């Protein structure tokens, strides 16, 4: 597994464990991570430091 994949999985895991599956969604059609009333570019999942899990 690549480092980028591991970082993305750790970030996604953190979001789901912290906010729950009902509040985190991957919107593939818009390349967005939807959380609550907002969202983030899906590419942020691969960024070290996006969540505390990858700091």
C-alpha angles and dihedrals in degrees: 000000000000123000089244091056093048091050091049092050093048092049093048091046090052093051093049094045092046101041103019133240091278091062102040123066135166108223100198095182092061098028089238137137103219116208123169110315094338143050148207134220107269090231089072089075088075093052118103107233097026086120132012088257091075103037 
